Amino acid sequence: MDWSALKDFVAVVETGSLSGAARHLKTSQPTVGRRIEQLEQQLDTILFNRSAQGLVLTETGEQILENARRMEEESLAIERMARGANQQIEGTVRISLTECLGVHWLSDKLPEFHTRFPTLRLEVNVNNCNVNLLKREADIAVRMARPKQPDLVTRRAGELRFGLYGSHEYLKQHGKPTQFSHIRNHYHIGHDQEITDYPVIRRFERLFRTGHVVYRSNSHTGQLEATANGLGLGILACFYADRDSRLYRVLTNEIDYSLDVWLVTHTEIAKNVRIRTVFDFLGEELEKDNSSLAGKPGK
């Protein structure tokens, strides 16, 4: 039996489809389908019932699922231990950050990093969703909340402050809101559904009329540009919005919130000198920039 096929099997179960598993495994849907068929042939059993509604585990599939998951976890544990034993300050480290930090903050740090550590290479995953460090989707993550999973090393590295902004042209045309009640007359640049699940974001969006949310995006850069081009008022990170001469911060005292910034890595991977070096560098730079990331007074 090809043990790697069990990884495909678990991915299909967890994503609910061959296409979802293919995206997760970074391969093609036909490849995943072929591997599952080969696994069924090798085991001489049917793991999934195929229907118009999708794939449904058979009784046998359900019985072997937990065994397959344990095998995957043990395989990942072996890999983490081996990586943790690597004491060379060279090679590649994968980092996951939200877009506002990955694009607007980290890029300024790269020249100094590569001057100090010329034998290290960074792979940066800009993603507003949390990656799974336990499955090694990244070596280090910068998150906006402290993770609850066990077996993770965490370090609070500061805070990221947000405010409400509009372009000078937009505010000239629609007027500057000076109190909460004025916001209902304004248009809004909103977040996508996943980010809107944050209670503080839902609370702010309720200040606007439903029909006045004219644009949504999961891209912080997209929201910034839409706001700067006069589409409406947007909630933006102060450290880069305050630097943009096209923008003006409104209701500075009334709309002001921050999220804690956390550095996260796996306990075993933290023993790796290469990863520890990057972890410490990010922590130092985030703490050095804490004043700007925590926000400046509105313009």
DAZI-V135232 format. One line per field, one symbol per residue. ss: DSSP state (H for helix, E for strand, C for the rest). phi: phi as a letter, one per 30 degrees, with the letter a starting at -180 (. if undefined). A space follows every 10 residues. Layout:
ss=???
phi=???
This chain:
ss=CCHHHHHHHH HHHHHCCHHH HHHHHCCCHH HHHHHHHHHH HHHCCCCEEE ECCEEEECHH HHHHHHHHHH HHHHHHHHHH HHHHCCCCCC EEEEEEECHH HHHHCHHHHH HHHHHHCCCE EEEEEECCCC CCHHHCCCCE EEECCCCCCC CEEEEEEEEE EEEEEEEHHH HHHHCCCCCH HHHHHCCEEE ECHHHHCCHH HHHHHCCCCH HHEEEEECCH HHHHHHHHCC CCEEEEEHHH HCCCCCEEEE CCCCCEEEEE EEEEEECCHH HCHHHHHHHH HHHHHHHHCH HHHCCCCCC
phi=.ddddddded ddddciaddd dddddhbcde dddddddddd dddhaccbdc bddkcbdddd eddceddddd dddddddddd ddddddccda jcbcbcbddd ddcccdedcd edddddbdcc bccccdadcd dcddchdadb bcccaddcdd ibcbbdckbb cbbcbbdddd dddciddcae dddddcdbcc ddeddddded dddddddcde dcdcabaccd ddddddddci dlcbdbdddc dddcddcbdc heddcabbbd cbcbbdeddd dddddddded ddddddddce ddddjcedd
